[in-house]
Amino acid sequence: MKEAHTETLWFCLVAIMIAGYAVLDGFDLGAGIVHLFVARSDAERRSVLASVGPVWDGNEVWLVAGGGVLFFAFPPVYASGFQGFYLPLIIVLWLLILRGIAIEFRNKVSSLVWSPLWDVVFAGASAMLAIFFGAAIGNVVRGVPLDRSGFFFLPLWANLRLMPAAGILDWFTIIVALGSLSALTVHGALWVAMKTAGAVVARARKAADAAWWAVLVITVLLVIIVPLVQPHLGHRFADAPWGFVFPLAAATGMFGMKLFNGAGRATGAFLASCMYIVGMLTSAAFGLYPYLLPSSTDTAAGLTVYTSAAATYGLIVGLYWFIPGMALVTIYFVFVYRRMV
């Protein structure tokens, strides 16, 4: 296998792992976001939690697995990203912990205060995770002030402007974060509509329909502004027009959500939501290639699949372990989703 092809293959595998995490953990994040609104009684909230109960912790493993694949295949990207995004990563870790505690602790004490408290924590942590993950994607697309030593630092926010003193949160990354929040709200609401019954289904469908309009507006806005913020992305699609298949998949999924949800076909609407999320993330990955972490201050300092990949021999050997390992994981997830959800 040629060296360039091996590096590109691992780039694709990293993108697939991230997209898989977004789809799988995305719906239980979304279920957390909407459960205070679609479930009115304790029994209804239990039914929403039960819909994600057997899989939420397994879904989060994909985040760890994605980080592991990034560390194995592109260690400089892992090192630069983790030291540059140290503060938001610690916040994400605490939010994941709070979510897990909320799910596990909610039913341990019978009290008028205990369960509602953890319901609010679950919803708040889920919403904040959706926002932080969206902001992270926005930072990668925009680029970070990476120097040639691989170092960068970003404050949580500066003056909300893109350049030259951008923070983790600026007007662009906030728009991407709101897009992530709205997309995962729809995704979770459609999952709840598919996996619950009674009045919860009607409320979940209504919530998905309302949030869909935010998804539409923000998606159109991003299509306009992303090539301006990151010109490389526009040039990439111009040089390889076949890549428009990814945005086309996202557009198909977006309108499929609306049509299927309106027709009361919950499974079709949820699968369309999966297509939208995968289409958006693969569009970003295709547009950024060969960059994994672009530099906003020095183009030559950006980390690419060629400058940050591990040794070719190690990447090839890693494939021999990755392929059967992922086959086993896939079999496990198919079994869990077919038998326990």
Secondary structure, DSSP 8 states (H G I E B T S, - for coil): --HHHHHHHHHHHHHHHHHHHHHHHHHHHHHHHHHHHH--SHHHHHHHHHHHTTTHHHHHHHHHHHHHHHHHH-HHHHHHHHHHTHHHHHHHHHHHHHHHHHHHHTTTS--TTHHHHHHHHHHHHHHHHHHHHHHHHHHHHH-B---TTS-----SBSSS-SSSS--SB-HHHHHHHHHHHHHHHHHHHHHHHHH--THHHHHHHHHHHHHHHHHHHHHHHHHHHHHHH-HHHHHHHHH-GGGGHHHHHHHHHHHHHHHHHHTT-HHHHHHHHHHHHHHHHHHHHHHHTTEEE-BSS-GGGSEETTTS---HHHHHHHHHHHHHHHHHHHHHHHHHHHHT-
